[in-house]
């Protein structure tokens, strides 16, 4: 699993999963641009933690692009297609930006 707050494609090779904390100043970079970039690295799953709308989006690689496995809001149980049996209970604190 690869955790990133800044994109470094040279550091991301075909990893199992990438977890990205969406930037509040430019969330489109993490939800659109990096989605395509990480797909090119063949990372099987891409998780986007978004403190703005307090969601966790889990994307699964199909061919050369990602499809949504799920968008999980506060209080939901987040699951992974890649890590079968993993269930994260979403009681996360999204504060700290501002």
C-alpha positions, 0 to 999 in steps of 0.5 A: 500500500502506498500513501501519498499527499503529493504525487510521485509517479516515480515512487509508485510502481504497480502497488496494491493500493494507493491512499490519497488525502485530497487537498482542500485547495485543489481537490480536482487534482486528486479526484480527476488528474491523479486518478488517471495518473495512478491508473497508468501505474497499474495500482489495483485500488485507489482510495481518496480521503476527502476532508471537504465532503467527509467521504472515502472513495474507493476506486478499483482498476478495470483495464486502464481506468478506475471504477467506483467500488464505493463512496463511504460517508461518515458512519458507513462501513468502508470496504475494499474489493482488493482486500477482501474482508476488510471493513473500516468503520468510518468514525474518522475525524476530518478536522485540521484543515483551515 
